[in-house]
Amino acid sequence: MSPLTLRPSRQVSCPIKVSFEFFPPKTPEMETTLWASIQRLASLNPQFVSVTYGAGGSTRERTHATVSRLVQETHLKPAAHLTCVAATKEDVNEVVRSYWDAGVRHIVALRGDPVSGIGTAYEPHAGGFQQTCDLVAGIKAIGDFEVSVSAYPEKHPEAASLDADIDVLKAKVDCGADRAITQFFFDNDHYFRYLDRVRARGIDIPIVPGIVPVQNFKQTANFASKTGASVPDWLAARFEGLENDVETRKLVAAAVAAEQVIDLVDRGVNEFHFYTMNRADLVYAICHLLGLRDQSVKAAA
């Protein structure tokens, strides 16, 4: 029997679960793009879709509006991001209660980036939640929310070591976190080495790989440098010379992301969280390769 027949990614019955991250739009044009993307990706029946929350609650109203619209106008299960930054416990609790009242039952709890931006020192609010684990406990005390948190296969840039960073994850789990979603990575070995260390610490919640399809290589590489994610030389080489060749860059981006997720599937992963950048085409194509199909077409048939 050929080894290829044993690859999970080539088995039609291989069950794949996905979720998608969006950010709240700033302009009417961006809102149009967002909702067109949501509509297209909703047909793939994701587990949930998350909506980001700006530093210091800077997108609070837009995040809440987007999440509320998801509840009211779609069948999707929204997960609202929430951070500890620049807010009192009372302010954060008010947001949590407002989400509960809006019908939201899933929150992505994050410490959050400093208001002054990534790379500057984080300073807890004097009257606020000090760290993510405190925020998780606070959310769970208010309602029966599902709570997802972040994880860093190459460690958080502020962590003293990977072990210290796993200590932080363990604290979040001990406070009630139900799932961890990783920072994006490009070398799958980072994820599997991290998973081994996390499991060795007794952490048994799902550690879902976060995948970022590279819409713009320079922007992605710049963000990676700020968040502790390495960019392999081979990846840079694949996008070399394509700065002004948009169509070829899209094809290469699709090939790179497909290669990564198919390798993860062949190594036993069946759940993925996609950072969509509010654009559907590339993510939709990758999900198609994973075997997901438009459920609205099936329903109509």
N, C-alpha and C positions, 0 to 999 in steps of 0.2 A: 504494500500500500504506500502511495506517495505521501511524504511528510506533509505536503500542502493540504491534503484532505483532512488533516487533523487540526488545522488552524481555526480557532474559534471565530475569527473575523470572517471566515468564509462559510460559516454555518448559518443557514437562514434562520434557524431556531434560536440563535444566540440572543438572549434578552438584553436590551440596552436601555438604560434610563438616562435622561438628560434634563438639565435645567439651564436657564438662560438668565444672564444679568443685563439690565438696561440702566441708563441714567436719565434723570428727568430733563426734559428739553428746556432750552433757554429762549427759543424763538418759535414763532408759528411754523417756520419752515422745518426746524428740527423736530417739532411735534408731529408734523406730517410724516416725516421719515420714520420717527419712532413707532407710530401706530401702524404704519404700513409693515414695518418689520415685525411688530408684535402679532399682527394678523397672520402673516405668513408662517412664522415659527409656532404660533398657537396650534396650527394644523398638525404638528408633530406630537401633540399631546404630552408636553413636558411635565415632569413632577411638580415643578413650581417655576416661577419667574421672580427674580429679585430686582429691586429698585434701589439704587445707591443714595447715599445721604452725604451731602457736602460737609467739609470741615467746619466745625462749630455750628452745625445745623444750618449752614448757608443755603441749602436747598430744601429746608424743612417743608415749606408750603408746597413747592413743586413736587417733592417726593410724595407727600400725602395725597395731593391731587391725582398723581399718576396711579398710586396704589388704589385709591378709592375708585377711580375709573375702571381699573382692572377688575375689581370686585363687582362693579355694577354692570359692566358691558361685556364681559368675557366669561368663559368657563374656567379660566386659569386660576391657579392658586398663587396669589402674590406673597412674596416675602419682603418685608420692608427692612431696609438697613437702618441701623441706629447706632450712634456713637456716644462716648462719654465726654467728648470735647466741649469746653466752654459752655457748660450747662449745669445747673443745680440738679440734685436728685428729683426735686419737685417738678422741674421743667421736663426732665426725661420721663418721669412717671406719667405726666400729663400726655406726652406723645404716645406712650405705650397704651394708655387707656383709650386714646382717640383711635388708635389702630384697632383695638378690640371692638370698639363701638362701630367701626366701619366694616367689621366682618373679617379682619385680618387675623390669622391664627399662627403666623410664622414670622419670626424676626431674625435677621442676621445681625448679631451683636458684635460690635467692633470697638476697639479702643478709639480708633480714629486718628487721623493725621493732625498735627498742630495747625492752628489757624494760619500761622505764618508759613506753612508749607512743609512738604516732605524734606527731611534733612535737618530741620531745626529741632531743638529739644522739646520733648513733650512735658507739659506741666499740667497735672491734674487740677481741675477746678476745686477750690477750697470747699465748696458745698456740694460737690458732685460725686459721682462714682469714680473711684480712683483708678480702677483697672477693669478689663473686660469681664473677669470672673465676678466682680461685684455687680456689674451691669446684668450679667446672666442671672444671677441670684435675684436681683431686683425685678427683672421681667417675669421670672417664674413665680415670684411672690404675688404678682398682680393677676395673672391668669394662666390658663393651661396652654401656653404657647409652645410651639415647636421652636427651638432655638438653634440656629447654625452659627458657627464661629470660624475664624480664620486659622490657617496652619501654613507653615513655611518650610518646605522641603530643604531649602538652603539657608535656613534660619532668618529670623527677622533682623533687619540691618542694625537694630539697636541692641540685640541680644548679645550677651558676653560670649555665649557658645551655643551650639545646637542643643546640648543637654539642658542648658538653662532655658532655652526657648521651649523645649518639650515640657519643662516644669510648668511653664505658663499655660501650655495647652492642657496639661493635667489638672491645673487649678480650674480652668474653664469647664472641663468635663465634670469635676467634682461638684461644681456649682449648678450642674444641670444641663450643660450643652448636649444636644442630640446628634449633631453632625459637625464635621469640620470640612471646610472647602479650602483647598490650597491656593496659595499664590501661584501664578502661572510659572511654568518651567518649560525648558526645551529638551533637556536631557532626561529621558525617562528613568535612567538609573538613579538620579537624585531622588525621585519619588519612591522607588522601591527600597532604597537604603533607608530613607526616612520612615517609611511604613514599618520596616523591620524594627527600628529603634522605638517607634511609638508603641507598637504591639508589645515589645519587651518591657515597656513601662506599665503594662496593664491597661492601656487605653484601647477600648474595643468599639468605640463609635465609628461609623463610616468616615473614612478620610477620602473625600471626593476630589479627584484631580481637577484643578482649574485650568482650562485651555483657552489660550488667546490666539485666534487666527490673526496673522500679521497683516493688518490692513495697510500699515505704513511702517516700514522697517525702522527708519530713523527714530520715529516717535516711540515705537515699542522698545527699541534698544535704550533710549534715554530714560523711559519710565523704569525699565528693568534695572538700570544702574542705581536708581533711587530706592528700589524696593528689595534689593538683595538677590535678584534673579540673574543668573549668569546667562550670557549670550555666547554660545559656542562659535568658534571661528568658522566651522563648516556652515553655520546658518548665515553668518554675514556674507560668506562667499556666494551663497545661493542667490542673494539679492543684489550682489555687486553689479553695478552698471545699469540698474533698472529704475533709477530715480525718475526718469522722464518717460518710462515705458509702462504706462498704467496697466494695459491689458496683459502683458507678459507677467508683470508683477502679481496680478490677481491669480494667474494660473500657477505661478510658483508658490504663492501663499497657500493656495488650496492643496497643492501637492505636499508641502511641508506639514501642514496641519493634519492631512489625511494619513501621512506616514506615521506621525506621532500617535494618533488615536488608535490606528490599526495595530500598532505595536503594543499599545497598552491593552487592547482587547485580547491579543494573542498571549499576553502575559497574565491574564486573569481579571482584568478590570472591566466592569460592565456599567459604570455610572460616571457621568461627566457633567461638569459645570462649564458653560461657555461664556466668556466675556465677549459680548456681541459688538460692543461699541455702537450699539443701536442700528446695526446693519445686518440684514438677514441673509443675503445671497451666499456668502462664503460659509456661514454656519449651517445653512440649510443644505448646501452641497455636501458638507462633511457628514452631517446626520444621515443623509441619503446613503452615503457610502457605508455607514454603520448599520444600515438596514431599516431605518425609520422611514415611514411613508405617510403621506398626507391623509390624515384620518377623515377629513371632511369629504374627500373624494370617495372613500369607502362607504361613508354614511349615506352619501347621495346615491351610490350604486345599490 
